[in-house]
Amino acid sequence: MDFDSLLAEVGDFGPFQITLFFIICLPATIPSAFSAFNQPFVVGQPDHRCRLPEGREDLSPINEFATLEQMTCQQYNATEVDLFWNSSIDFKNKTKYLKNLSLISCQQGWIYDNSVYIDTLVTEYDLVCDRKYLVDLTSMAFYIGSFIGNVLFGYIADKFGRRVSFFIILATLVIFGTMNSFASDIYSFTVLRFLTGLAFPALFQVPFIISMEFMGESGRIFTTIVLDIFFGTALVLLGVLAMSLRRWRQLIFFSNAPFVVLFVYYFIVPESPRWLLSVGRHAEAKIIIKRLAKFNGRNEVDVDDLMSRFARNCDLTVHSNMYNLFDLFRTPNLRKKTILITYIWFVNAVVYNCLTYNITNLPVNDFISFIINGAVELPAYFLVWPLLDAVGRRWSLAGSMILAGSACISTLFTNISHEHPLFIAIMAYVGKFGIAGSFAVIYLFSGELYPTVLRAIGMGMSSMVAGSGLILAPYIVRLGDYLRSLPLIIMGLLAISAGIASFFLPETMGKPIPQTLADAELFGKLHKFNCFK
């Protein structure tokens, strides 16, 4: 008897699992979304120009002679302008003289338009022009922390338990996230942003793992999709909060500090019995399984007998310690699937995060754009839910990614983009709709493709590679400074390539999940690209 068989006896998707799922959805989604995606508002860059001495508006570059970059980052040399006013240059040569005036960097800082933001990290520390690279550095620091946190907390979750890992992650987020709101300079902010990043996406993933390990196969789709729906809703709430506050320190504080109340879950959230059994702590697992059976109304089940039968058999989770990361690459079919899953996951993560951060490149108010960006995820999840069992995982994944990519690439039509600037925004929202749907599928699909003995290792590895790609996200978005649609074009090409790659994966709908390495190697071995079944 394996653990799934044991779970089926006491209820693998009953009131206990549903209640636990909704209890841990809150810490998995709201603080994760708030801490990771408040960045666009924290570093919002309003319109700005050089701060000039009183009465010296003549030092501002003249529109017809200056680029946008020069208008916002430079001013005329006061000495040359004074010479101009005191000269006797004839009218015909004045235009030529003005055109050739020297431009220098802003000498007294900048004046910012505060009609959208009251203040941001950018306006407080003048992170514009030749200092704007520091903005991207703060985003990169967060995602480097995210990459390290994925490895660190994954190890803690496997070594010391899911429950212990969850509360360490929560403490990391609350402490360093809250401290971030009191940063005294850009450098301390960057360090604290790195430390806050350690908690993401681990704070989202560990509760997901806890929930999944309490459920049988029948609850997998429900868990995946509803968790994504909660995450999309959290993004909408974040947009509303940011629009209400419009101050970066307050936004960071309220994105982190209130979640200290979630430590009350210490007395509610149980340890995963699947993990307890995998490390030989059978007595503790038995107590939790008895609670589970009672809550699910399975009082007639003899848990002691089930545990005895389980102990007499070799559970796959025990043997998982025999395998390592390299086993994913030893055989050709499993190696192919591992590379494809990892690439698709990488593209999903990069495109999803870039589209979320790209609101500053759209011709729509940042707050409204972010709220729409989060809201379009909700119908995507509701659409994907029935499609997973109607057309299968592979077509749901490929279709979602190709839709996202096609929408983003359509901004190549420069005439439409110039004549109808909202076209870029609409296509970006359609792209977010598609990539959100594909993100919901990849979690489920990869879990069904990796064998049981390597599932945690495989999904962890794919997630880490995807996390490393997020370091590129702020730099892709920054390309919008040169061409507004350029980030979307890059994201579109990536999404379409990953959508095509999805067709090389075998369908898992209605098929037994591979348990061993041998099962995984045989699964889909005869699959062809043009296989529609």
Buried (B, 14 or more C-beta within 10 A) or exposed (E): BBBBBBBBBBBBBBEBBBEBBEBBBBBBBBBBBBBBBBBBBBBBBBEBBBBBEEEBEBBBBBEEBBEEEEBBBBBBBBEBBBEBEEEEBEEEEEEEEBEEBEBEEBBEEBBBEEEBBBBBBBBBBBBBBEEBEBBBBBBBBBBBBBBBBBEBBBEBBBEEBBBBBBBBBBEBBBBBBBBBBEBEEBEEBBBBBBBBBBBBBBBBBBBBBBBBBBBBBEBBBBBBBBBBBBBBBBBBBBBBBBBEBBBBBBBBBBBBBBBBEBEEBEEEBBBBBBBBBBBEBBEBBBBBBBBBBBBBEBEEBEBEEBBEBBEEEEBBBEEBEEBEEEBBEEBEBBEBBBBBBBBBBBBBBBBBBBBBBBBBBBEBBBBBBBBBBBBBBBEBBEBBBEBBEEBBBBBBBBBBBBBBBBBBBBBEBEEBBEEEEEBBBBBBBBBBBBBBBBBBBBBBBBBBBBBBBBBBBBBBBBBBBBBBBBBBBBBBBBBBBEBBBBBBBBBBBBBBBBBBBBBBBBBBBEEEBBBBBEBBBBBBBEBEEEEEE
